[in-house]
Amino acid sequence: MMGPMRPVIIAGNWKMHTAPADAGHLAAALADATAEPAVVRVTCPPFVALAAVRDALAGREVAVGAQNVHHEAAGAFTGEVAAAMLTGLATWAIVGHSERRRDAGETDAQIGQKLRRCLETGLRPILCVGEGLADRDAGRAEPAVRDQLDGAWASFAAGPPGGADDGAELASRLVIAYEPVWAIGTGRTASGADAAAMARVIRATLAGWGWPRSSAEAVPVLYGGSVTSATIDAFMAEPDLDGALVGGASLKVEEMAGIVARAALTAHARLEAS
Ligand code: PGA
């Protein structure tokens, strides 16, 4: 494989499913069915189930992620959760999921602020980007995704510096999930080739911000949108893609066992080639 050896990551986004009483049991069952050390596994339950999932995963090599963080550090935001509140509960966070862009009106500028909150509190962000069907059909998928990335980066870069070189810090922690909106929860996936082409656009966009090419190339890019054990291979076959963000199938133990087993084949091949 050319360039940096990127990890293979399978993240599960449980969305608004499970409660504290059943989430721990599910997380443990998923962890035991997917025990592949070569694959980085992340489970993202609802906020209220984070503690139960953290406890259930103690001693199991699965990270816990939140599904969102607020873009402000603290304040009068009823019902919201700040990144710093997740300390001890989660080590990853999904940022800018299309359902939040759609339902909560999240803007690229807010999403850039969320990235900063993640870095301030030591969370590893999974930044979601992806075009809607109208943009895909109009041949505008790539500019739509570039605009989302550029908007988030502009807002991140405009914020107060988080350290000597906060761009470099973001580069070292960032994971991007390419999730075409028309593929989420629809049973319809992008083709492996189209998703890989978008991964190249994404890394070229990061390089366009002045990030060293090697840093841009090292950022993992996942595919998301109706991934199942039957569709994962198309994405894992693409060297430009590094895993998946899984929604509906992430609640099913058999499905996740299959997805992670398939991803492990790629992870092992990368380790052997490195
Ligand atoms: P899906 O969701 O796998 O159910 O399509 C993916 C996501 O929204 O992250």
Residues whose N, C-alpha, C, O or C-beta is under 5 A from the ligand:
A	BS01	PGA	N13 A183 I184 G185 T186 G224 G225 S226 V227 L245 V246 G247 G248
